[in-house]
Amino acid sequence: MTLPEAAKATQAMIDAGKAVRDDLIFLSHGGPINTPEDAAYINQNTDCQGFVGASSLERMAVEQSLPELTRRFKQIPVKRTVR
Protein backbone atom coordinates (compact mmCIF):
# COMPACT_ATOMS: atom_id res chain seq x y z
CA MET A 1 0.00 0.00 0.00
CA THR A 2 1.31 3.44 -0.89
CA LEU A 3 1.17 6.43 1.44
CA PRO A 4 -1.59 8.12 -0.61
CA GLU A 5 -3.62 4.90 -0.48
CA ALA A 6 -2.98 4.64 3.26
CA ALA A 7 -4.07 8.24 3.77
CA LYS A 8 -7.29 7.59 1.87
CA ALA A 9 -8.02 4.40 3.85
CA THR A 10 -7.13 6.12 7.13
CA GLN A 11 -9.43 9.04 6.44
CA ALA A 12 -12.26 6.62 5.61
CA MET A 13 -11.78 4.98 9.02
CA ILE A 14 -11.68 8.39 10.70
CA ASP A 15 -14.88 9.44 8.95
CA ALA A 16 -16.58 6.23 10.11
CA GLY A 17 -15.45 6.88 13.68
CA LYS A 18 -16.64 10.50 13.57
CA ALA A 19 -20.05 9.31 12.35
CA VAL A 20 -20.47 7.38 15.59
CA ARG A 21 -18.74 9.59 18.18
CA ASP A 22 -17.36 13.10 18.37
CA ASP A 23 -14.88 12.59 21.20
CA LEU A 24 -12.36 10.25 19.55
CA ILE A 25 -8.66 10.88 19.03
CA PHE A 26 -7.26 9.53 15.77
CA LEU A 27 -3.69 8.24 15.57
CA SER A 28 -1.84 6.50 12.76
CA HIS A 29 0.34 3.41 13.10
CA GLY A 30 2.05 0.85 10.89
CA GLY A 31 1.38 0.12 7.24
CA PRO A 32 3.69 2.05 4.91
CA ILE A 33 4.66 4.55 7.63
CA ASN A 34 8.40 4.00 7.99
CA THR A 35 9.80 7.46 8.72
CA PRO A 36 8.80 10.64 10.50
CA GLU A 37 8.22 12.15 7.06
CA ASP A 38 5.75 9.35 6.25
CA ALA A 39 3.88 9.99 9.50
CA ALA A 40 3.82 13.71 8.72
CA TYR A 41 2.35 12.92 5.29
CA ILE A 42 -0.48 10.99 6.91
CA ASN A 43 -1.09 13.80 9.42
CA GLN A 44 -1.14 16.40 6.65
CA ASN A 45 -3.51 14.41 4.44
CA THR A 46 -5.95 13.12 7.04
CA ASP A 47 -7.53 14.22 10.30
CA CYS A 48 -5.01 12.15 12.28
CA GLN A 49 -3.85 13.86 15.44
CA GLY A 50 -0.60 11.98 15.84
CA PHE A 51 1.38 8.78 15.35
CA VAL A 52 1.88 5.76 17.62
CA GLY A 53 5.37 4.35 17.08
CA ALA A 54 5.29 1.24 19.27
CA SER A 55 6.63 -1.88 17.56
CA SER A 56 6.77 -0.21 14.13
CA LEU A 57 9.89 1.63 15.32
CA GLU A 58 11.66 -1.74 15.26
CA ARG A 59 11.33 -1.76 11.46
CA MET A 60 13.23 1.48 11.07
CA ALA A 61 16.87 1.61 10.15
CA VAL A 62 19.07 0.64 13.06
CA GLU A 63 21.75 3.07 11.89
CA GLN A 64 19.64 5.99 13.07
CA SER A 65 19.68 6.66 16.76
CA LEU A 66 16.41 6.25 18.59
CA PRO A 67 16.76 9.66 20.29
CA GLU A 68 17.17 11.33 16.88
CA LEU A 69 14.16 9.47 15.48
CA THR A 70 12.16 10.44 18.55
CA ARG A 71 13.08 14.12 18.08
CA ARG A 72 12.01 13.94 14.44
CA PHE A 73 8.68 12.31 15.32
CA LYS A 74 8.03 15.00 17.95
CA GLN A 75 8.45 17.67 15.25
CA ILE A 76 5.69 16.26 13.01
CA PRO A 77 3.10 18.95 12.30
CA VAL A 78 -0.48 18.18 13.26
CA LYS A 79 -3.48 19.93 11.76
CA ARG A 80 -5.48 21.63 14.46
CA THR A 81 -9.24 21.76 14.10
CA VAL A 82 -11.37 24.32 15.84
CA ARG A 83 -14.47 22.93 17.49
HELIX and SHEET records of a PDB file:
HELIX    1   1 LEU A    3  VAL A   20  1                                  18    
HELIX    2   2 PRO A   36  ASN A   45  1                                  10    
HELIX    3   3 ALA A   54  ARG A   59  5                                   6    
HELIX    4   4 LEU A   66  LYS A   74  1                                   9    
END                                                                             
